[in-house]
Amino acid sequence: MKDICIKEEGKIIIDIDVLQEVSTCILENLKDIDLLRVYFYLDEIYGKGNRNIIKDLVYESGNKSLDHKTIKKQYQVYLEASGRAKTTIKDYAREVERFLNYLKDSSIVLSSLKIDVVNLYLSEEKSKRNLSTNSYSKLVVVLRSFLSHIYKYGKFHIKDISRDLNVPKRVDKEREYLTGPEIDRIIVYLDGRRERYIGENIRDKLIFYLGINCGLRKSEIAKLNWENVDLAERKIKILDAKGGKERIVYYSQELGKVIEDYRKSYGNSSGALVRGSFGKRITSCPMHRIIRRMYVESGIYRGGLTIHSLRHTYAENLRKNGVDLKVIKTLLGHSSLATTDRYLHVSSEDLKKATI
């Protein structure tokens, strides 16, 4: 076999044909190889100007053994390498698995996939699941990402049909937020509510305050550990937030007292901060029920109020207190001011003050 590299006039020249032959030989003799990682490696070293050759190389050496389970797993690896949040990876993987099962049930081979099949699947899913415009838009984004991935990284010799998918524009709905009197009514309600078990009211008050006083997402509340809370400095370190980011938020003396009372009630200062009725780390669904019950039984419930409304309340209170928009953006953990802008609500009172 010829040498892969030859030195000529002080330059090293790579013989692509030999490289392909050698690499294919190596790959064919490796078992359980992660082809995506191989591609990344080869692309990093030899990819400039030779992407199609490397794509063919990975295809020829491994495409025959790529079943749906492997494809899904490698797509998850790709999302992880891209720095996507764990919740995003989980959501994307679930949608991809649903799509692959549809192809399997329809006896459609992925390597011969056509855009018409994808459009039919999207149409059926929208109708069957009664998806809103925003939910449907997210589904299209997921499939577009997946189809682009299997084309870009040489899983199959197919046309890049991801470019033929049009993502519908999302509808930005104005989120509801809590007013001062509504916040007061909830606090009075929690202070006087009859508990179903010891520590229920203080636990629910902690969830409420983490939302309106720190702007935490429900997933961030669920992930919090006592080790993330600095009682002396009154600050919380949020790890693995949306987009894989980290941030620090500071809390008020009022929330500090709630945390101290909560710790005394539960007698625990390690592991999960917020726990469910059986002492295990709380999850999203119970939190939804807790907040909805809070709204209904305190008498303030109206359409549009959700657990995420607590985060909007936090942002709105910062705005009313004159906090700079860039500071609000940082505290909320947003990547752009455009996202933060959707959390700010201009009332008729604001317009009146602007003209006086």
HUTAHU-V100047 format. One record per residue. N is the residue number from 1. RES is the residue in three letters. D_FIRST is the distance of its C-alpha to the first C-alpha in Angstrom with 2 decimals. Layout:
N	RES	D_FIRST
N	RES	D_FIRST
This chain:
1	MET	0.00
2	LYS	3.79
3	ASP	6.61
4	ILE	8.84
5	CYS	11.83
6	ILE	13.08
7	LYS	16.69
8	GLU	18.80
9	GLU	22.59
10	GLY	22.93
11	LYS	21.11
12	ILE	17.97
13	ILE	16.12
14	ILE	13.96
15	ASP	11.51
16	ILE	13.07
17	ASP	10.95
18	VAL	7.81
19	LEU	10.63
20	GLN	12.13
21	GLU	9.40
22	VAL	9.00
23	SER	12.77
24	THR	13.72
25	CYS	12.16
26	ILE	14.11
27	LEU	17.17
28	GLU	17.43
29	ASN	17.78
30	LEU	20.43
31	LYS	24.03
32	ASP	26.88
33	ILE	24.78
34	ASP	26.76
35	LEU	24.79
36	LEU	27.19
37	ARG	26.46
38	VAL	22.68
39	TYR	23.42
40	PHE	25.73
41	TYR	23.19
42	LEU	20.39
43	ASP	23.11
44	GLU	24.49
45	ILE	21.36
46	TYR	19.68
47	GLY	22.46
48	LYS	24.33
49	GLY	24.00
50	ASN	21.21
51	ARG	23.46
52	ASN	23.00
53	ILE	19.22
54	ILE	19.71
55	LYS	22.63
56	ASP	20.63
57	LEU	18.03
58	VAL	20.96
59	TYR	22.71
60	GLU	20.05
61	SER	19.34
62	GLY	23.00
63	ASN	25.57
64	LYS	26.36
65	SER	27.70
66	LEU	29.69
67	ASP	33.32
68	HIS	36.31
69	LYS	36.75
70	THR	33.22
71	ILE	33.62
72	LYS	36.96
73	LYS	35.69
74	GLN	32.84
75	TYR	35.41
76	GLN	37.63
77	VAL	34.88
78	TYR	34.49
79	LEU	38.28
80	GLU	38.39
81	ALA	35.73
82	SER	37.87
83	GLY	40.85
84	ARG	42.98
85	ALA	46.02
86	LYS	46.03
87	THR	48.80
88	THR	46.88
89	ILE	43.74
90	LYS	46.01
91	ASP	47.76
92	TYR	44.59
93	ALA	42.97
94	ARG	46.17
95	GLU	46.28
96	VAL	42.63
97	GLU	43.27
98	ARG	46.36
99	PHE	44.43
100	LEU	41.65
101	ASN	44.39
102	TYR	46.04
103	LEU	42.91
104	LYS	42.56
105	ASP	46.26
106	SER	45.99
107	SER	42.95
108	ILE	41.04
109	VAL	37.25
110	LEU	36.09
111	SER	33.20
112	SER	35.87
113	LEU	38.39
114	LYS	40.75
115	ILE	43.09
116	ASP	46.10
117	VAL	45.30
118	VAL	45.08
119	ASN	48.36
120	LEU	50.04
121	TYR	48.98
122	LEU	50.33
123	SER	53.55
124	GLU	54.12
125	GLU	53.43
126	LYS	55.78
127	SER	58.52
128	LYS	57.99
129	ARG	57.80
130	ASN	60.33
131	LEU	58.09
132	SER	59.71
133	THR	58.34
134	ASN	56.67
135	SER	55.24
136	TYR	53.88
137	SER	52.38
138	LYS	50.59
139	LEU	49.20
140	VAL	47.79
141	VAL	46.22
142	VAL	44.52
143	LEU	43.08
144	ARG	42.01
145	SER	40.16
146	PHE	38.47
147	LEU	37.45
148	SER	36.13
149	HIS	34.09
150	ILE	32.37
151	TYR	31.61
152	LYS	30.52
153	TYR	28.18
154	GLY	26.50
155	LYS	28.20
156	PHE	28.84
157	HIS	28.43
158	ILE	32.08
159	LYS	34.31
160	ASP	35.56
161	ILE	38.98
162	SER	40.06
163	ARG	41.14
164	ASP	43.60
165	LEU	45.45
166	ASN	48.53
167	VAL	49.76
168	PRO	53.59
169	LYS	55.46
170	ARG	56.75
171	VAL	60.50
172	ASP	61.64
173	LYS	64.62
174	GLU	67.00
175	ARG	66.95
176	GLU	70.21
177	TYR	71.17
178	LEU	74.06
179	THR	77.18
180	GLY	79.08
181	PRO	81.78
182	GLU	79.19
183	ILE	77.44
184	ASP	80.85
185	ARG	81.66
186	ILE	78.46
187	ILE	79.17
188	VAL	82.76
189	TYR	81.50
190	LEU	79.05
191	ASP	81.73
192	GLY	84.17
193	ARG	82.00
194	ARG	82.67
195	GLU	79.58
196	ARG	78.15
197	TYR	76.72
198	ILE	77.07
199	GLY	75.02
200	GLU	74.25
201	ASN	76.03
202	ILE	74.60
203	ARG	71.08
204	ASP	71.56
205	LYS	73.08
206	LEU	70.01
207	ILE	67.71
208	PHE	70.10
209	TYR	70.21
210	LEU	66.45
211	GLY	66.30
212	ILE	69.19
213	ASN	69.05
214	CYS	65.29
215	GLY	63.81
216	LEU	61.38
217	ARG	59.57
218	LYS	60.18
219	SER	56.61
220	GLU	57.15
221	ILE	60.44
222	ALA	58.84
223	LYS	56.08
224	LEU	58.51
225	ASN	58.98
226	TRP	61.84
227	GLU	59.40
228	ASN	58.81
229	VAL	62.54
230	ASP	64.04
231	LEU	67.73
232	ALA	68.85
233	GLU	67.20
234	ARG	67.73
235	LYS	64.19
236	ILE	61.48
237	LYS	57.73
238	ILE	55.93
239	LEU	52.36
240	ASP	49.72
241	ALA	51.96
242	LYS	51.03
243	GLY	47.80
244	GLY	46.89
245	LYS	49.34
246	GLU	51.83
247	ARG	55.33
248	ILE	58.66
249	VAL	62.03
250	TYR	65.47
251	TYR	68.32
252	SER	72.11
253	GLN	74.68
254	GLU	75.65
255	LEU	72.21
256	GLY	72.20
257	LYS	75.35
258	VAL	73.86
259	ILE	70.83
260	GLU	73.16
261	ASP	75.38
262	TYR	72.37
263	ARG	71.11
264	LYS	74.59
265	SER	74.83
266	TYR	71.50
267	GLY	71.51
268	ASN	67.77
269	SER	65.85
270	SER	62.26
271	GLY	59.60
272	ALA	60.20
273	LEU	62.92
274	VAL	64.20
275	ARG	64.65
276	GLY	65.82
277	SER	68.92
278	PHE	67.16
279	GLY	65.89
280	LYS	62.24
281	ARG	60.38
282	ILE	61.78
283	THR	59.67
284	SER	60.00
285	CYS	62.13
286	PRO	64.92
287	MET	65.05
288	HIS	65.54
289	ARG	68.41
290	ILE	69.94
291	ILE	70.06
292	ARG	71.30
293	ARG	74.07
294	MET	74.93
295	TYR	75.34
296	VAL	77.35
297	GLU	79.69
298	SER	80.43
299	GLY	81.46
300	ILE	79.11
301	TYR	76.58
302	ARG	75.78
303	GLY	73.00
304	GLY	69.82
305	LEU	70.36
306	THR	67.35
307	ILE	65.92
308	HIS	63.92
309	SER	67.32
310	LEU	67.75
311	ARG	64.82
312	HIS	66.36
313	THR	69.67
314	TYR	68.09
315	ALA	66.65
316	GLU	69.94
317	ASN	71.97
318	LEU	69.76
319	ARG	70.32
320	LYS	74.08
321	ASN	74.16
322	GLY	72.70
323	VAL	69.26
324	ASP	66.81
325	LEU	64.36
326	LYS	61.31
327	VAL	62.66
328	ILE	63.16
329	LYS	59.57
330	THR	58.32
331	LEU	60.64
332	LEU	59.52
333	GLY	55.83
334	HIS	55.14
335	SER	52.31
336	SER	54.47
337	LEU	58.16
338	ALA	58.07
339	THR	57.59
340	THR	60.38
341	ASP	62.66
342	ARG	62.68
343	TYR	64.28
344	LEU	67.20
345	HIS	70.29
346	VAL	72.89
347	SER	76.30
348	SER	79.48
349	GLU	80.88
350	ASP	78.07
351	LEU	78.86
352	LYS	82.56
353	LYS	82.02
354	ALA	79.89
355	THR	82.82
356	ILE	85.60
